[in-house]
Amino acid sequence: MLNNMTLGRKILYAMILLVIGMLMAAGMIFAFSMNNISETLVVSNQNVSEAIGEQSSAYLAEQSQIRLRELAGEKADVADGIFSDFERAVRVVAAVSEQIYDEPQNYTAKPVPLPDPDNDGKLSLQVLYSAQTDPNDPKIIKELGLIGNIQDLLMAVNDSQENMASIYVATETGFLVQADYISAKKFDEEGKLMPLEAKERPWYKGASETGMPYFTPVTKDAHTPRLGIMCGVPVMSGGRLKAVAGAGMYLDDMEKLIQSIDLGESGNACILNRSGQVLFSTYGEGTLAAVADGEDLRLSENKDLAGMAASAVGGGSGVIPLSVDGVPGYAAYAPMKTVGWSMVVILSKEAVESPTNRMLANLGQMTDRAYRDTAGYIRRANILLACLFPAAVAVAILISMALSRHIVKPIRLLTKEVGAMKGDNLDFHWDLSTDDETQLLADSFASLTQRMKQYISDIETITAERERISTELSLATRIQSAMLPSIFPPFPHRSEFDIYAIMEPAREVGGDFYDFFLTDENHLCMVMADVSGKGIPAALFMMVSKIILQSCAMLGKTPAEILTKTNEALCSNNTEEMFVTAWVGILDLSTGRLVAANAGHEYPAVKEPGGSFELLKDKHGFVMGSFSDSKYTEYELNIKPGSALFLYTDGVPEAMRDGSPGGMFGTGRMLEALNRDPGAGSEQCLQNVREALKDFTKDAVRFDDVTMLCIGYKGK
């Protein structure tokens, strides 16, 4: 019996040792499997990070090149528009000159004065002669009287172009009729009038030799430190060259345009001329800095830079990888067709790759967190196995099988799926349902991969949309602001009137606009208009309406004719059925006679001398843009010296408080603000209305544009 008991104990001990050995073997196998999983996770995370980094870098580089190309094209178009307008002005002068030469019987002689030093600093007209030309020659006198008919056009064109230095017509017979601001510079130190050899100037030679509009290279102005460029257009009659119409303009706008391109600290821009030289640049120093008589970049030792310069000078466009002074990046270039220059925009490679680096840093943090969670699961599993070891002797085999079935197999499958995530493959598949830590780990990986894919998609969408909207709105705001007169006083040499105007859009761009300009030396045209709708569509319709109104006015039409012609033009292709209200008036500065017409716009406010502002309930025509056969009537007012006229859009009387009693601002409060200070000038009148609007609306959100114009008539 004892021997049987001892044998049984031996068998029991043997079984216990066997079970303990099996449990220890199972524990070692489990620990080895967990270690393999940990190593596999590290390798898989590295593969995922590398794959995401490669895809993101390639995509962001591609998107950055697209945006650089678009930005270079947009800035080149803006610059080309400035030169195109300048060339168009010279072409107009050349066309009128050709008409005068072709039809001399339709013109009477008009005298042209010699330069007067007292006119220095004022826009004035004068005639200059070549040293070989006899001013007393009857033929010269006759031709000068004929060309004298161009003088009003020269004055008007120069006055309407902000950066124009001078405009002129130089004849083959040796005299030049010119409108500029430097009459005193026509005399030498002894006070004698100096001859002018116009036919020896580059703009004259270029236009006469090519028979086409010709732009000179950039030169420094002889009388100021400003840079300028000149354009010449040949004047032909009877198949022969009679004269050359020319003009000079300052290039201040090019410098402002270059400086306005905001690419951060890692971006720059420059303009190349037809000789491959840098004219304007945001680089302070280095290869692409703007220096006088700079090198031809087509001859640069930097082959990529030389190739880009050659393509740009040839009128090409594109985007290339480019290192400038050792800094790698991307360069986009686009042509300015009018003058043959090219806009170049450069962004460093570091700026392009910075979003990818930030994304990889975030991804690394997420991966480290997932790895720490996995390590924690493994530690807890080992502790649990050690705690259950004493009680697992009797059921060691079952526990081993359960561990193999519920832990080892799913983990190996998890390891296999994680290892398959390489390169472009970021998909994680898990079809088991274990309801334990392995399931949590699998869910974590599934969630991680989904967040990574969504994160990449969100970055692509948000980055592209934000850059597009920001660029378009910034450009639209600058374009619209440049369309309206913004320098006050606008005519410092005119003392007959005092005028001031403002336009505050409810959004980045608006549909309201004002305008005022001299149609000739004695008539001032004023416009106040409001386009239906808001935002970019209204701003586009506003610019079209403004250009048509101004063009009709400059042709010498009456207010009623201006509104009628503008309405016909707007109705001809108004597929979006937008409309515009407008008030147009033309004031005779010598007599105070005002002729006006109203196309569905707000009533103007008029103040008599010594009186107060009151609404003038004039007769309204229908809004423009709806019916092409609409007709408009005009009326007259006798504006006496000391009188004032106030124009506005509906954004002033219809301004509202935010949920407070009192309704709209109304014309009553508007008139009260205008009459608050009877002796106020035009600018102060508008300031009084603005302050009243601000006090009334408080912090309410503004839903409409606020546009106002005030003119005080002083008379001769």
DOPADREN-396065 format. One line per 2 residues: number of its first residue (from 1); for each residue x negated, y, z negated of C-alpha. Coordinates in Angstrom, 2 decimals. Each point is the difference from the previous one (the first is absolute). Layout:
N
NUM> X:Y:Z ~ ...
This chain:
716
1> 0.00:0.00:0.00 ~ -2.79:2.37:-0.98
3> -1.88:-0.99:3.09 ~ 3.14:0.63:2.08
5> 0.45:3.39:-1.73 ~ -3.66:0.83:0.56
7> 0.29:-1.04:3.62 ~ 3.13:2.08:0.35
9> -1.76:2.95:-1.51 ~ -2.88:-0.58:2.38
11> 2.46:-0.09:2.84 ~ 1.69:3.11:-1.40
13> -3.34:1.71:-0.44 ~ -0.98:-1.03:3.50
15> 3.26:1.34:1.34 ~ -0.44:3.19:-2.01
17> -3.53:0.39:1.34 ~ 1.25:-0.78:3.48
19> 2.78:2.57:-0.32 ~ -2.38:2.56:-1.52
21> -2.44:-0.62:2.86 ~ 2.75:0.36:2.54
23> 1.21:3.22:-1.65 ~ -3.53:1.35:-0.05
25> -0.43:-0.96:3.64 ~ 3.34:1.60:0.82
27> -1.05:3.14:-1.91 ~ -3.27:0.20:1.90
29> 1.82:-0.47:3.30 ~ 2.48:2.72:-1.02
31> -2.79:2.40:-0.98 ~ -1.85:-0.69:3.28
33> 3.18:0.69:1.99 ~ 0.60:3.27:-1.84
35> -3.56:1.13:0.70 ~ 0.45:-0.79:3.71
37> 3.20:2.07:0.02 ~ -1.80:2.96:-1.61
39> -2.79:-0.12:2.56 ~ 2.48:-0.35:2.85
41> 1.90:3.08:-1.25 ~ -3.18:2.09:0.00
43> -0.90:-1.06:3.55 ~ 3.57:0.51:1.25
45> 0.19:3.48:-1.52 ~ -3.24:0.97:1.73
47> 1.34:-1.30:3.34 ~ 3.28:1.91:-0.42
49> -1.83:3.24:-0.89 ~ -2.32:-0.33:3.02
51> 2.91:-0.70:2.36 ~ 2.01:2.97:-1.28
53> -3.03:2.28:0.13 ~ -0.75:-0.93:3.63
55> 3.62:0.49:1.14 ~ 0.49:3.27:-1.90
57> -3.30:1.49:1.22 ~ 0.81:-0.82:3.62
59> 3.56:1.31:-0.24 ~ -0.85:3.22:-1.82
61> -2.87:0.67:2.41 ~ 2.40:-0.44:2.92
63> 2.64:2.26:-1.57 ~ -2.58:2.66:-0.87
65> -1.21:0.04:3.62 ~ 3.58:0.39:1.24
67> 0.62:2.91:-2.37 ~ -3.34:1.61:0.90
69> 0.86:-0.23:3.71 ~ 3.44:1.54:-0.64
71> -1.49:2.76:-2.19 ~ -2.66:0.87:2.58
73> 2.67:0.08:2.73 ~ 2.34:2.19:-2.06
75> -2.74:2.51:-0.89 ~ -1.26:0.02:3.60
77> 3.54:0.73:1.23 ~ 0.36:2.88:-2.50
79> -3.33:1.50:1.11 ~ 0.79:-0.56:3.69
81> 3.34:1.75:-0.49 ~ -1.82:3.11:-1.24
83> -2.27:0.07:3.07 ~ 2.90:-0.85:2.31
85> 2.02:2.97:-1.32 ~ -3.06:2.22:0.45
87> -0.54:-1.21:3.60 ~ 3.73:0.38:0.72
89> -0.13:3.65:-1.06 ~ -2.90:0.65:2.41
91> 1.84:-1.85:2.78 ~ 3.03:2.26:-0.51
93> -2.20:3.08:0.44 ~ -1.60:-1.54:3.13
95> 3.40:-0.88:1.49 ~ 1.35:3.53:-0.51
97> -3.20:1.44:1.48 ~ 0.38:-2.20:3.09
99> 3.59:1.20:0.39 ~ -1.18:3.63:-0.15
101> -2.63:-0.63:2.68 ~ 2.46:-1.95:2.19
103> 2.82:2.58:-0.25 ~ -1.65:3.43:-0.55
105> 3.02:1.77:1.56 ~ 2.09:-0.94:-3.05
107> -2.22:1.89:-2.45 ~ -0.79:3.64:-0.66
109> -3.38:1.23:-1.13 ~ -0.53:0.03:-3.77
111> -3.06:1.74:-1.45 ~ -2.39:-1.84:-2.32
113> -2.01:2.12:-2.48 ~ -3.71:-0.19:-0.70
115> -1.06:-1.31:-3.46 ~ 0.69:2.37:-2.91
117> -2.27:-0.43:-3.10 ~ 2.86:1.20:-2.22
119> 1.94:-3.17:0.90 ~ -2.63:-2.24:-1.59
121> 1.66:-2.64:-2.20 ~ 3.34:0.35:1.81
123> 1.24:-2.04:2.93 ~ -0.48:2.29:2.99
125> -0.34:-0.14:3.79 ~ -2.88:1.39:2.05
127> -1.79:-0.34:3.33 ~ -3.74:-0.68:0.36
129> -2.08:0.22:3.20 ~ -3.02:-1.76:1.38
131> -3.12:2.09:0.51 ~ 0.41:-0.52:3.77
133> 3.65:1.12:0.07 ~ 1.03:3.57:0.81
135> 3.05:0.92:-2.14 ~ 0.85:2.81:2.44
137> 0.20:-2.29:3.03 ~ 3.60:0.29:1.34
139> 0.19:-3.76:0.49 ~ -1.09:-0.59:-3.58
141> 2.51:2.59:-1.27 ~ 2.81:-1.64:2.00
143> -0.86:-3.53:-1.15 ~ -0.32:1.17:-3.64
145> 3.45:1.63:0.13 ~ 1.41:-3.25:1.35
147> -1.68:-2.16:-2.66 ~ 1.14:2.51:-2.61
149> 3.40:-1.71:0.18 ~ -1.50:-2.90:-2.01
151> -0.83:2.10:-3.07 ~ 3.24:-0.65:-1.96
153> -0.43:-3.74:0.50 ~ -3.62:0.16:-1.19
155> 1.02:1.86:-3.15 ~ 2.91:-2.36:-0.74
157> -2.06:-3.18:0.55 ~ -2.88:1.21:-2.19
159> 2.40:1.11:-2.74 ~ 1.80:-3.37:0.03
161> -3.19:-2.12:-0.26 ~ -1.35:-0.01:-3.54
163> -3.63:-0.89:0.79 ~ -0.32:1.72:3.39
165> -2.92:2.46:0.08 ~ 0.77:1.59:3.38
167> 1.76:-0.64:3.31 ~ -0.85:1.54:3.36
169> 0.16:-0.04:3.79 ~ -3.31:0.53:1.83
171> 0.12:0.75:3.75 ~ -2.36:-0.86:2.81
173> -0.34:3.72:0.72 ~ -1.74:0.56:-3.35
175> 2.40:1.27:-2.69 ~ 1.62:-1.68:-3.00
177> 3.30:0.79:-1.78 ~ -0.21:-1.20:-3.60
179> 2.07:-0.11:-3.23 ~ -2.03:-0.40:-3.21
181> -0.78:1.58:-3.42 ~ -3.57:1.30:0.51
183> 0.27:3.18:2.04 ~ -3.01:1.58:-1.74
185> -2.28:-2.89:1.01 ~ 0.31:1.09:3.66
187> -2.39:2.91:-0.63 ~ -3.76:0.01:-0.55
189> -1.84:1.73:-2.87 ~ 0.10:3.33:1.87
191> 3.78:-0.18:0.43 ~ -0.11:-0.83:3.73
193> 2.43:-2.49:1.50 ~ -1.90:-3.18:0.95
195> 0.66:-1.86:3.27 ~ 1.33:-3.55:-0.10
197> -1.21:-2.57:2.53 ~ 2.96:-2.39:-0.33
199> -0.96:-2.03:3.08 ~ -3.23:-1.05:-1.74
201> 1.85:-1.43:-3.00 ~ 0.25:-3.84:-0.32
203> 3.82:0.02:-0.12 ~ 0.16:1.94:3.29
205> -2.62:-2.13:1.76 ~ 1.51:-3.26:-1.21
207> 3.53:0.89:1.14 ~ -1.10:1.43:3.36
209> -2.31:-2.94:0.81 ~ 2.40:-2.80:-1.03
211> 3.23:1.70:1.10 ~ 1.58:-1.36:-3.21
213> 0.42:1.10:-3.65 ~ -3.46:-0.06:-1.58
215> -1.00:-0.06:-3.70 ~ -3.43:1.29:-0.99
217> -2.22:-1.66:-2.63 ~ 0.48:1.17:-3.60
219> -1.84:3.24:-0.74 ~ -0.42:2.27:-2.99
221> 1.96:3.24:0.25 ~ -2.28:2.96:0.78
223> 1.67:2.23:-2.62 ~ 0.98:-2.48:-2.77
225> -1.46:-3.25:-1.44 ~ 3.03:-1.93:1.33
227> -0.25:-2.70:2.68 ~ 2.03:0.37:3.17
229> 0.75:-1.43:3.44 ~ 1.13:1.64:3.26
231> 2.28:-1.19:2.77 ~ 0.17:1.25:3.59
233> 2.73:-0.67:2.60 ~ -0.50:1.03:3.67
235> 2.49:2.43:1.60 ~ 0.47:-0.84:3.70
237> 1.86:1.94:2.69 ~ 0.05:-0.79:3.69
239> -2.43:-2.87:-0.57 ~ -2.66:2.30:-1.48
241> -1.20:0.61:-3.54 ~ 1.28:3.40:-1.12
243> -0.76:-0.11:-3.71 ~ -0.44:-2.22:-3.05
245> 2.35:0.15:-2.99 ~ -1.82:-0.80:-3.22
247> 0.26:0.07:-3.77 ~ -2.13:-0.71:-3.04
249> 1.19:-1.64:-3.18 ~ -1.54:-0.61:-3.43
251> -0.33:-3.60:-1.13 ~ 1.07:0.55:-3.63
253> 2.88:-2.48:0.47 ~ -2.44:-2.77:0.98
255> -1.95:0.48:-3.23 ~ 3.24:-0.01:-2.03
257> 1.23:-3.12:1.82 ~ -3.18:-1.93:-0.75
259> 0.01:1.03:-3.66 ~ 3.70:-1.01:-0.33
261> -0.73:-3.66:0.81 ~ 0.08:-1.65:-3.45
263> -1.62:-3.44:-0.09 ~ -1.33:0.23:-3.55
265> -3.66:0.10:-0.97 ~ -0.81:-2.90:2.34
267> 1.45:1.52:3.20 ~ -1.13:2.75:2.39
269> 0.94:1.49:3.36 ~ -1.69:2.00:2.76
271> 0.58:1.38:3.52 ~ -2.35:-0.76:2.94
273> -0.28:2.26:3.05 ~ -0.54:-1.04:3.62
275> -3.76:-0.14:-0.60 ~ 0.27:-2.49:-2.87
277> -0.82:2.64:-2.63 ~ 1.76:0.40:-3.36
279> 1.93:3.30:-0.07 ~ 1.95:-0.32:-3.27
281> -0.45:-2.53:-2.78 ~ 0.81:-0.81:-3.63
283> -3.53:-1.36:-0.38 ~ -2.15:2.48:-1.89
285> -3.21:-1.59:1.24 ~ -1.23:-2.97:1.98
287> 0.38:-1.25:3.57 ~ 3.61:1.18:0.44
289> -0.36:3.40:-1.71 ~ 0.95:3.02:2.11
291> -3.18:1.96:0.86 ~ -0.76:2.54:2.71
293> -1.39:-1.62:3.18 ~ 0.35:-3.47:-1.56
295> -1.30:-3.11:1.72 ~ 1.94:-1.86:2.71
297> 1.29:-3.06:-1.91 ~ -0.04:-1.97:3.26
299> -3.79:-0.02:-0.35 ~ 0.03:-1.12:-3.65
301> -2.20:-2.92:-1.08 ~ 3.09:-1.39:-1.70
303> 1.31:-2.09:2.93 ~ 3.53:-0.28:-1.39
305> 0.18:3.77:-0.55 ~ -1.41:0.69:3.47
307> 2.53:-2.37:1.59 ~ 2.91:1.59:-1.84
309> -1.16:3.51:0.98 ~ -0.29:-1.02:3.66
311> 3.51:-1.50:-0.01 ~ 1.42:3.06:-1.79
313> -1.63:2.47:2.42 ~ 1.43:-2.08:2.85
315> 3.54:0.53:-1.34 ~ 0.32:-3.43:-1.62
317> 1.55:-0.96:-3.33 ~ -0.31:-2.93:-2.40
319> -1.31:-1.30:-3.33 ~ -3.45:-1.52:-0.59
321> -2.08:-1.15:-3.01 ~ -2.59:2.71:-0.55
323> -2.77:0.72:-2.51 ~ -0.71:3.70:-0.54
325> -3.21:0.85:-1.85 ~ -0.12:-3.54:-1.43
327> 3.65:-0.02:-1.19 ~ 2.03:-2.75:1.77
329> 3.59:0.79:0.98 ~ 2.47:0.36:2.85
331> 0.31:2.90:2.48 ~ 3.09:0.87:2.06
333> -0.12:2.55:2.83 ~ 2.59:1.57:2.31
335> -0.28:2.60:2.82 ~ 1.12:3.63:0.18
337> 0.78:0.01:3.72 ~ 0.33:3.76:0.47
339> -3.61:0.84:-0.96 ~ -1.61:-3.44:0.39
341> -0.95:-0.27:-3.71 ~ 0.62:-2.96:-2.31
343> 1.28:-0.41:-3.58 ~ -1.95:-2.51:-2.13
345> 1.25:-1.38:-3.36 ~ -2.30:-2.19:-2.14
347> 0.82:-2.13:-3.07 ~ -2.60:-1.93:-1.99
349> 0.15:-3.78:-0.22 ~ -0.01:0.28:-3.79
351> 3.28:1.97:0.05 ~ 1.57:-2.60:2.33
353> -1.00:-2.93:-2.23 ~ 0.80:1.56:-3.39
355> 3.68:-1.24:-0.03 ~ -1.22:-3.57:0.64
357> -2.53:0.25:-2.84 ~ 2.70:1.21:-2.39
359> 2.33:-2.81:1.08 ~ -2.73:-2.62:-0.50
361> -0.71:1.37:-3.48 ~ 3.68:-0.36:-0.90
363> 0.07:-3.47:1.52 ~ -3.06:-0.98:-2.04
365> 1.74:1.11:-3.19 ~ 3.08:-2.05:0.88
367> -2.16:-3.04:0.83 ~ -1.96:0.29:-3.25
369> 3.25:0.18:-1.95 ~ 1.31:-3.15:1.74
371> -3.30:-1.79:-0.66 ~ 0.11:0.91:-3.70
373> 3.57:-1.30:-0.21 ~ -1.06:-3.28:1.63
375> -2.95:-0.38:-2.38 ~ 2.38:0.55:-2.90
377> 2.33:-2.72:1.25 ~ -2.95:-2.42:0.23
379> -1.21:0.82:-3.54 ~ 3.46:-0.56:-1.44
381> 0.27:-3.35:1.82 ~ -3.30:-1.18:-1.51
383> 1.07:1.03:-3.51 ~ 3.30:-1.79:0.44
385> -1.79:-3.17:1.14 ~ -2.32:0.04:-3.06
387> 2.95:0.49:-2.43 ~ 1.95:-2.90:1.44
389> -2.99:-2.35:0.06 ~ 0.60:-1.71:-3.52
391> 3.69:-0.61:0.71 ~ -0.55:-1.18:3.59
393> -1.72:-3.31:-0.83 ~ 3.16:-2.07:0.31
395> 1.17:1.72:3.22 ~ -3.34:0.88:1.58
397> 0.71:-1.79:3.22 ~ 3.40:1.74:0.41
399> -1.52:3.34:-0.84 ~ -2.80:-0.59:2.54
401> 2.53:-0.83:2.68 ~ 2.12:3.03:-0.95
403> -3.03:2.27:0.11 ~ -0.96:-1.39:3.40
405> 3.54:0.42:1.29 ~ 0.90:3.37:-1.53
407> -3.32:1.85:-0.14 ~ -2.78:-1.40:2.15
409> 2.00:-0.60:3.17 ~ 1.73:3.46:0.09
411> -3.27:1.73:-0.85 ~ -1.83:-1.81:2.81
413> 2.81:0.99:2.36 ~ -0.26:3.56:-1.29
415> -3.76:-0.07:0.59 ~ 0.56:-1.23:3.54
417> 2.52:2.74:0.79 ~ -2.23:2.70:-1.50
419> -2.98:-1.27:1.98 ~ 2.02:0.27:3.22
421> 0.34:3.78:-0.51 ~ -2.86:1.23:2.20
423> -0.49:2.64:2.66 ~ 3.32:1.35:1.33
425> 2.04:-2.63:-1.86 ~ 1.49:1.58:-3.14
427> 3.02:-2.33:-0.23 ~ 0.36:-2.20:-3.12
429> 2.39:-3.00:0.10 ~ 1.20:-1.88:-3.12
431> 2.83:-2.54:0.24 ~ -0.35:-1.72:-3.39
433> 1.89:0.91:-3.17 ~ -2.03:-1.01:-3.08
435> 1.48:2.46:-2.54 ~ -3.34:0.39:-1.80
437> -3.13:2.13:0.10 ~ -0.85:-1.36:3.44
439> 3.31:1.34:1.27 ~ -0.73:3.39:-1.59
441> -3.42:0.00:1.63 ~ 1.52:-0.87:3.37
443> 2.63:2.74:-0.42 ~ -2.78:2.47:-0.89
445> -1.87:-0.85:3.21 ~ 3.15:0.24:2.07
447> 0.84:3.38:-1.52 ~ -3.60:1.20:0.44
449> -0.10:-0.84:3.72 ~ 3.40:1.62:0.62
451> -1.08:3.18:-1.80 ~ -3.25:0.10:1.99
453> 1.83:-0.32:3.34 ~ 2.61:2.58:-1.04
455> -2.74:2.30:-1.29 ~ -1.82:-0.10:3.35
457> 3.25:0.62:1.90 ~ 0.96:2.91:-2.27
459> -3.44:1.60:0.39 ~ 0.23:-0.19:3.79
461> 3.52:1.47:0.14 ~ -0.48:2.73:-2.62
463> -3.40:1.13:1.30 ~ 1.14:0.32:3.61
465> 3.27:1.75:-0.83 ~ -1.50:2.41:-2.53
467> -2.80:1.08:2.32 ~ 2.39:0.44:2.95
469> 2.56:2.06:-1.95 ~ -2.66:2.14:-1.74
471> -1.80:0.82:3.26 ~ 3.20:0.76:1.93
473> 1.53:2.22:-2.71 ~ -3.28:1.88:-0.57
475> -0.40:0.63:3.72 ~ 3.68:0.97:0.41
477> -0.22:2.48:-2.91 ~ -3.11:1.67:1.45
479> 1.46:0.15:3.51 ~ 3.29:1.52:-1.17
481> -1.77:2.53:-2.25 ~ -2.22:1.06:2.91
483> 3.06:0.56:2.23 ~ 1.36:2.84:-2.18
485> -1.54:3.47:-0.48 ~ -1.79:-0.18:-3.36
487> -2.43:2.94:-0.09 ~ 1.36:3.19:-1.57
489> 0.01:2.73:0.96 ~ 0.24:-1.55:3.51
491> -0.53:3.26:1.90 ~ -2.26:2.16:-2.21
493> -0.36:2.59:2.75 ~ 3.76:0.58:0.22
495> 1.52:2.44:-2.52 ~ 3.59:0.05:1.32
497> 1.14:-2.96:-2.10 ~ -0.78:-2.20:-3.01
499> 0.84:-3.70:0.44 ~ -0.37:-3.08:-2.21
501> 1.36:-3.56:0.21 ~ -0.19:-3.36:-1.82
503> 1.08:-3.59:0.69 ~ 0.10:-2.55:-2.85
505> 1.04:-3.48:1.27 ~ 1.98:-2.32:-2.29
507> -2.24:-2.86:1.17 ~ -3.50:-0.18:1.44
509> 1.39:1.45:3.24 ~ 3.26:1.83:0.64
511> 2.46:1.07:2.66 ~ 0.14:3.75:-0.76
513> -2.21:2.44:1.84 ~ -0.56:3.70:0.44
515> -1.99:1.87:2.62 ~ -0.87:3.56:0.97
517> -2.18:1.28:2.83 ~ -0.46:2.99:2.27
519> 1.46:-0.60:3.44 ~ -1.77:3.16:1.13
521> -1.61:3.02:-1.65 ~ 3.36:1.47:-1.06
523> 2.34:-2.96:-0.73 ~ -0.04:-2.39:-2.95
525> 1.93:-3.28:0.31 ~ 1.21:-1.68:-3.24
527> 1.41:-3.53:-0.35 ~ 1.60:-1.82:-2.96
529> 1.23:-3.58:0.64 ~ 1.12:-3.16:-1.82
531> -0.08:-3.49:1.58 ~ 2.50:-2.63:-1.15
533> -1.46:-2.80:-2.12 ~ -3.23:-0.25:-2.00
535> -3.46:-1.50:0.20 ~ -2.06:-0.85:3.08
537> 2.94:-0.23:2.53 ~ 1.14:3.50:-0.95
539> -3.60:1.28:0.11 ~ -0.48:-1.36:3.55
541> 3.27:1.56:1.19 ~ -1.02:3.23:-1.76
543> -3.31:0.20:1.92 ~ 1.76:-0.63:3.33
545> 2.61:2.69:-0.77 ~ -2.66:2.51:-1.12
547> -2.11:-0.45:3.14 ~ 3.02:0.38:2.31
549> 1.27:3.11:-1.86 ~ -3.42:1.69:0.09
551> -0.54:-0.87:3.67 ~ 3.36:1.51:0.98
553> -0.69:3.12:-2.07 ~ -3.45:0.53:1.55
555> 1.66:-0.08:3.44 ~ 1.81:3.23:-0.93
557> 3.50:-1.44:-0.46 ~ 2.67:1.50:-2.26
559> 1.04:-1.72:-3.26 ~ 3.17:-1.40:1.58
561> -1.99:-1.32:2.97 ~ -2.61:-1.49:-2.34
563> 2.67:-1.95:-1.92 ~ 1.78:-1.08:3.20
565> -3.19:-1.29:1.68 ~ -1.18:-1.70:-3.20
567> 3.39:-1.69:-0.45 ~ -0.08:-1.29:3.59
569> -3.50:-1.41:-0.50 ~ 0.87:-1.70:-3.32
571> 3.20:-1.55:1.40 ~ -1.76:-1.44:3.04
573> -1.55:-2.93:-1.92 ~ 1.48:0.06:-3.53
575> 0.61:-3.74:-0.44 ~ -0.05:0.26:-3.81
577> 2.74:2.71:0.10 ~ -1.94:2.39:-2.26
579> 0.84:3.68:-0.02 ~ -1.53:3.26:-1.17
581> 1.43:3.32:-1.24 ~ -1.94:3.14:0.86
583> -0.01:3.78:-0.27 ~ -2.09:1.88:2.59
585> -0.62:3.75:0.03 ~ -2.23:2.32:2.01
587> -0.92:3.32:-1.64 ~ -1.13:3.04:2.00
589> -2.78:1.30:-2.28 ~ 0.15:3.51:1.42
591> 3.79:0.61:-0.31 ~ 1.18:-2.50:-2.62
593> 2.52:-1.52:2.44 ~ 0.60:-3.65:-0.95
595> 1.67:-2.42:2.44 ~ 0.96:-3.33:-1.60
597> 2.00:-3.19:0.58 ~ 1.12:-2.71:-2.43
599> 0.36:-3.74:0.75 ~ 1.95:-1.25:-3.05
601> -2.58:1.33:-2.51 ~ 0.42:1.76:-3.37
603> 1.05:3.69:-0.08 ~ -3.03:2.34:-0.19
605> -0.30:2.56:-2.81 ~ -0.65:3.64:0.95
607> -1.02:2.97:-2.16 ~ 0.49:3.58:1.15
609> -2.47:2.72:-1.12 ~ 0.66:0.77:-3.67
611> 2.70:-2.70:-0.14 ~ 0.12:-3.64:-1.04
613> -0.01:-3.32:1.84 ~ 3.39:-1.11:1.35
615> 1.03:-2.95:2.16 ~ 0.52:0.79:3.67
617> 2.82:-2.33:1.11 ~ -1.01:-0.20:3.63
619> 1.74:-2.08:2.65 ~ -1.18:-3.62:0.10
621> -0.47:-2.16:3.06 ~ 0.01:-3.80:-0.17
623> -3.09:-1.89:-1.23 ~ -2.63:-0.96:2.60
625> -0.46:-3.57:1.16 ~ 3.68:-1.07:0.12
627> 1.64:1.47:3.12 ~ -2.10:1.03:3.00
629> 2.58:2.53:1.21 ~ 0.08:2.01:-3.24
631> -0.33:3.75:0.52 ~ -1.31:2.58:-2.45
633> 0.76:3.66:-0.42 ~ -2.28:2.59:-1.43
635> 0.51:3.17:-2.02 ~ -2.03:3.12:-0.73
637> -1.03:1.75:-3.22 ~ -1.69:3.34:-0.43
639> -2.71:-0.67:-2.61 ~ -1.09:3.28:-1.55
641> -3.38:0.61:-1.65 ~ 0.25:-1.20:-3.61
643> 2.40:-2.81:0.93 ~ -0.64:-3.70:-0.66
645> 1.24:-3.30:1.43 ~ 0.10:-3.33:-1.90
647> 0.37:-3.38:1.78 ~ 0.32:-3.42:-1.66
649> 1.18:-3.60:0.41 ~ 2.78:-1.79:-1.90
651> -2.54:-1.44:-2.45 ~ 0.17:3.36:-1.86
653> 3.78:0.48:-0.66 ~ 0.65:-3.77:-0.28
655> -2.68:-0.69:-2.64 ~ 1.64:-1.80:-2.96
657> -0.64:-0.64:-3.66 ~ -0.59:-3.54:-1.25
659> 3.32:-0.98:-1.58 ~ 0.53:3.43:-1.58
661> 3.09:2.23:0.49 ~ -0.25:2.86:2.46
663> 0.11:-1.74:3.40 ~ -2.24:1.39:2.73
665> -2.35:2.97:-0.10 ~ 2.16:1.85:2.55
667> -0.47:3.19:1.97 ~ 1.12:2.11:-2.97
669> -2.99:-0.98:-2.13 ~ -2.19:0.34:3.09
671> 1.09:3.62:0.59 ~ -0.39:0.76:-3.71
673> -3.63:-1.22:0.12 ~ -0.69:2.01:3.20
675> 1.40:3.19:-1.58 ~ -1.77:-0.49:-3.34
677> -2.90:2.23:1.05 ~ 1.19:2.63:2.56
679> -3.54:1.12:0.80 ~ -1.48:-3.48:0.51
681> -1.83:-0.90:3.19 ~ 0.71:-3.04:2.14
683> -2.25:-2.37:-1.93 ~ 1.38:1.12:-3.38
685> 3.59:-0.41:1.25 ~ -0.69:-3.65:0.86
687> -1.76:-0.48:-3.35 ~ 3.06:1.36:-1.83
689> 2.26:-2.51:1.79 ~ -2.41:-2.87:-0.72
691> -0.06:0.87:-3.72 ~ 3.80:0.19:-0.08
693> 0.23:-3.41:1.70 ~ -2.44:-1.50:-2.48
695> 1.89:1.41:-3.00 ~ 3.29:-1.32:1.42
697> -1.05:-3.54:1.03 ~ -2.40:-0.61:-2.94
699> -1.56:-3.45:0.53 ~ 2.68:-1.28:2.39
701> -1.15:-2.06:2.99 ~ 0.12:2.11:3.17
703> 1.84:-1.68:2.89 ~ -0.37:2.70:2.66
705> -2.77:2.16:1.45 ~ -0.25:3.62:-1.17
707> -1.01:2.45:2.75 ~ 0.15:3.82:-0.17
709> -1.20:3.01:2.02 ~ 0.17:3.68:-0.87
711> -1.00:2.99:2.14 ~ -0.10:3.63:-1.06
713> 0.21:2.48:2.90 ~ -2.08:3.18:-0.43
715> 0.24:1.42:3.53 ~ -2.56:2.08:1.82
